[in-house]
Amino acid sequence: MFRYLAQIGTSTSTSGLPVVDLSVSDSGYSVLELINKGIALVILLAGFLSIVFMLWGGIRFIVSGGKEDKVKSAVHTIRYAVIGLIVTILSITVINLIGRVFNLQLVNYLSYDGIISTINSLFATTTPTR
């Protein structure tokens, strides 16, 4: 990944400003594709963590034993996890809206199929060829 980031700004234009190279690199990924995959991974992680914290708050609520301070803490955990999930869903919507308004390729990996393929590519095992 650092090789791709190192390509940014390596050449300069006639005005002396760095030029961002968005072309396809040796491995077949462009910088824009890497950014799209990064956005998809961050959104997946945020959604996953929201669900984990909702479960954690529910467990804390169950084992609180009716103590007011523990119940209040568990309810706050659940509340903030739900808010985090809502923010995650809204971020997908906003990114899609910005991509459509400005005709940008920001939404390639934020569709259901793109997210599933990103998950599959993360957990896919490849066998080395000899």
Residue, then its C-alpha position, 0 to 999 in steps of 0.5 A: m500500500f505504501r508503494y501506491l501512496a508514494q506515487i502521489g506527488t512524485s511528479t510535478s506539473t509545469s506550474g510546479l504543483p505535485v500531480v496525483d497519479l490515479s493510474v493503475s499500478d503494478s498490482g492492478y489497483s488505482v489510488l481511487e480504488l484503494i480509497n474506495k476500499g478503505i472507505a468500505l472497510v471503515i464503514l464495515l468496522a464502524g457498523f460491526l463495532s456498533i453492534v458489538f457495543m449494543l450487545w455489550g450494553g445489553i449484557r451489562f444491563i442484564v447483569s446489573g442486578g437492578k443497581e441504578d448506576k449500572v443500569k444507567s451506564a448500560v443504557h448509555t452504552i446501548r444508546y451511544a451504540v445505536i447513535g453510532l449505527i445511525v451515523t454509520i448508515l447516514s454516512i453511507t447515504v451522504i457518501n452516495l449523495i455526494g458521489r451522485v451530485f459530483n459524479l465521483q466514483l465514491v460509491n463503487y464499494l458501498s453497495y451491498d454487493g461491493i461490501i460482500s465482495t470486500i468481506n470475501s476478499l479480506f477472508a479469502t485464502t489463496t494458495p501459493t503457486r509453485 
